[in-house]
Amino acid sequence: LLGGPSSSGKTTSTRKLALYLTAFGLNPIYLGLDDYFKERVVSPKDENGEYNFETLECIDLELFNKQMVELLKGDEVIVPTFNFLTGKKEFNRHIKLKENDIILIEGLHCLNEELTKDIPYEKKLKIYEKNKDIIVSDKLTFQKGDLVVLGSRPHIGKTGFTISLIKKLAINQSYP
């Protein structure tokens, strides 16, 4: 998961990372957290009556967690694409993880533990920046089914750090 504030480059960084991972023989699967918005009719509103898409409550957490758990178990899921014109999710994209697949998820709330509450801690590798120090959890290897979380303020170097980390792990774990 790649998290950060609105307009901080999450989508661009995630797509660049996907291109880089492809060079290592991996098959990145992109998911945008915005596609898990609740239907507009039940979306939270701010004090002015405007829809508030910046809050965690606008995400269908139950569906997101259910689908991530199913994907990590090897099940096929039909992931949503949020239609901003109709204000509804459309389900037409089938995903089933295969060998060398890796899920890349980007969104405003990707570092919020509530987002991934149903995914066991040992399946997640969290990476974040604090006061210009890069902090990595005590888990230093990737295994099939792991979920990676990376976040920091804009323009800190998340993409460069991620590429360096992946290159190091690829060498350490003998990926091509």
C-alpha positions as CSV (number, residue, x, y, z in Angstrom):
1,L,0.0,0.0,0.0
2,L,1.2,3.5,-0.8
3,G,-0.4,6.2,1.2
4,G,-0.1,10.0,1.4
5,P,-2.1,13.2,1.2
6,S,-4.2,14.2,-1.8
7,S,-2.2,15.2,-4.9
8,S,1.0,13.9,-3.4
9,G,1.9,11.7,-6.3
10,K,0.6,8.3,-5.0
11,T,-0.9,7.2,-8.3
12,T,2.2,8.3,-10.3
13,S,4.6,6.6,-7.9
14,T,2.5,3.4,-7.8
15,R,2.4,3.2,-11.6
16,K,6.2,3.8,-11.8
17,L,6.8,1.2,-9.2
18,A,4.6,-1.2,-11.3
19,L,6.8,-0.6,-14.3
20,Y,9.9,-1.3,-12.3
21,L,8.6,-4.5,-10.7
22,T,7.7,-5.8,-14.2
23,A,11.4,-5.6,-15.0
24,F,12.0,-8.0,-12.2
25,G,9.6,-10.5,-13.7
26,L,6.8,-9.7,-11.3
27,N,3.2,-9.0,-12.4
28,P,1.9,-5.9,-10.5
29,I,-1.8,-5.6,-10.0
30,Y,-2.9,-2.0,-9.4
31,L,-5.8,-1.2,-7.1
32,G,-6.9,2.3,-6.3
33,L,-8.5,2.8,-2.9
34,D,-10.9,5.3,-4.4
35,D,-12.5,2.4,-6.2
36,Y,-13.7,1.2,-2.8
37,F,-15.7,4.4,-2.0
38,K,-19.1,3.8,-0.6
39,E,-22.1,4.5,-2.8
40,R,-22.6,8.3,-2.9
41,V,-26.1,8.0,-1.3
42,V,-24.5,6.7,1.9
43,S,-21.2,8.7,1.7
44,P,-20.4,11.0,4.7
45,K,-20.9,14.7,4.4
46,D,-19.0,17.6,6.0
47,E,-20.5,20.4,8.1
48,N,-21.5,22.2,4.9
49,G,-23.4,19.3,3.5
50,E,-20.7,18.5,0.9
51,Y,-19.5,15.0,0.4
52,N,-16.3,14.3,2.3
53,F,-14.2,11.9,0.3
54,E,-11.2,12.7,2.6
55,T,-12.4,10.6,5.5
56,L,-11.9,6.9,6.2
57,E,-15.6,6.5,6.6
58,C,-16.1,7.1,2.8
59,I,-14.3,3.8,2.2
60,D,-16.2,0.5,2.1
61,L,-13.9,-1.1,4.7
62,E,-15.9,-4.3,5.0
63,L,-15.7,-5.0,1.2
64,F,-12.0,-3.9,1.0
65,N,-10.9,-6.2,3.9
66,K,-13.1,-9.1,2.7
67,Q,-11.6,-8.9,-0.8
68,M,-8.0,-8.5,0.4
69,V,-8.3,-11.6,2.6
70,E,-9.9,-13.6,-0.2
71,L,-7.1,-12.6,-2.6
72,L,-4.4,-13.5,-0.2
73,K,-6.1,-16.9,0.3
74,G,-5.9,-17.5,-3.5
75,D,-9.6,-16.9,-4.2
76,E,-10.8,-15.0,-7.3
77,V,-12.6,-11.7,-6.5
78,I,-14.4,-9.2,-8.7
79,V,-13.0,-5.8,-7.6
80,P,-14.9,-2.6,-8.0
81,T,-14.3,0.5,-10.1
82,F,-16.0,3.5,-8.7
83,N,-18.0,5.5,-11.3
84,F,-17.8,9.1,-10.2
85,L,-20.6,10.1,-12.6
86,T,-23.2,7.7,-11.1
87,G,-21.7,7.6,-7.6
88,K,-21.7,3.8,-7.6
89,K,-19.2,0.9,-7.7
90,E,-19.2,-1.2,-10.8
91,F,-18.0,-4.8,-10.6
92,N,-16.4,-6.1,-13.8
93,R,-12.7,-6.7,-13.0
94,H,-11.8,-10.3,-12.0
95,I,-8.5,-10.8,-10.1
96,K,-7.0,-14.1,-8.9
97,L,-3.4,-14.0,-7.7
98,K,-1.0,-16.1,-9.6
99,E,2.7,-16.8,-9.2
100,N,4.7,-13.6,-9.4
101,D,1.7,-11.4,-8.9
102,I,2.0,-8.5,-6.5
103,I,-0.8,-6.1,-5.4
104,L,0.0,-2.4,-5.4
105,I,-2.7,-0.3,-3.6
106,E,-2.6,3.4,-3.4
107,G,-4.8,5.8,-1.5
108,L,-5.2,8.5,1.1
109,H,-5.8,6.1,4.0
110,C,-3.4,3.3,3.1
111,L,-1.4,3.7,6.3
112,N,-4.5,3.6,8.5
113,E,-4.5,0.3,10.4
114,E,-8.3,0.2,10.3
115,L,-8.1,-0.2,6.5
116,T,-6.2,-3.5,6.8
117,K,-7.6,-4.7,10.1
118,D,-8.5,-8.2,8.9
119,I,-5.1,-8.9,7.4
120,P,-2.8,-10.5,9.9
121,Y,0.1,-8.4,11.2
122,E,2.7,-10.9,10.0
123,K,1.5,-10.5,6.5
124,K,2.2,-6.8,6.4
125,L,5.5,-5.0,6.0
126,K,5.1,-1.3,6.9
127,I,7.5,1.3,5.7
128,Y,7.1,5.0,6.6
129,E,9.1,8.2,7.0
130,K,9.3,10.1,10.3
131,N,11.3,13.3,10.7
132,K,13.3,12.4,7.5
133,D,14.3,9.0,9.0
134,I,13.1,5.9,7.1
135,I,11.7,3.3,9.5
136,V,11.1,-0.3,8.4
137,S,9.3,-2.8,10.6
138,D,11.3,-5.7,12.0
139,K,10.2,-7.9,9.1
140,L,12.9,-7.8,6.5
141,T,11.8,-10.4,3.9
142,F,8.9,-10.8,1.6
143,Q,6.8,-13.9,1.3
144,K,3.8,-14.7,-0.9
145,G,0.8,-13.0,0.5
146,D,2.6,-10.1,2.2
147,L,1.1,-6.7,2.2
148,V,3.6,-3.7,2.0
149,V,2.7,-0.3,3.4
150,L,4.8,2.8,2.5
151,G,3.9,6.4,3.4
152,S,5.4,9.8,4.0
153,R,5.0,13.4,3.3
154,P,5.1,14.5,-0.3
155,H,8.4,14.8,-2.1
156,I,10.4,12.8,0.5
157,G,11.6,10.1,-1.9
158,K,9.1,7.2,-1.4
159,T,9.6,6.0,-5.0
160,G,13.4,6.1,-4.9
161,F,13.4,4.4,-1.5
162,T,11.0,1.7,-2.7
163,I,12.9,1.0,-5.8
164,S,16.2,0.7,-3.8
165,L,14.4,-1.6,-1.3
166,I,12.9,-3.8,-4.0
167,K,16.3,-4.1,-5.7
168,K,18.0,-5.1,-2.5
169,L,15.3,-7.6,-1.6
170,A,15.3,-9.0,-5.1
171,I,19.1,-9.6,-4.8
172,N,18.8,-11.0,-1.3
173,Q,15.9,-13.3,-2.2
174,S,17.4,-14.4,-5.6
175,Y,14.7,-12.9,-7.8
176,P,15.7,-12.3,-11.4
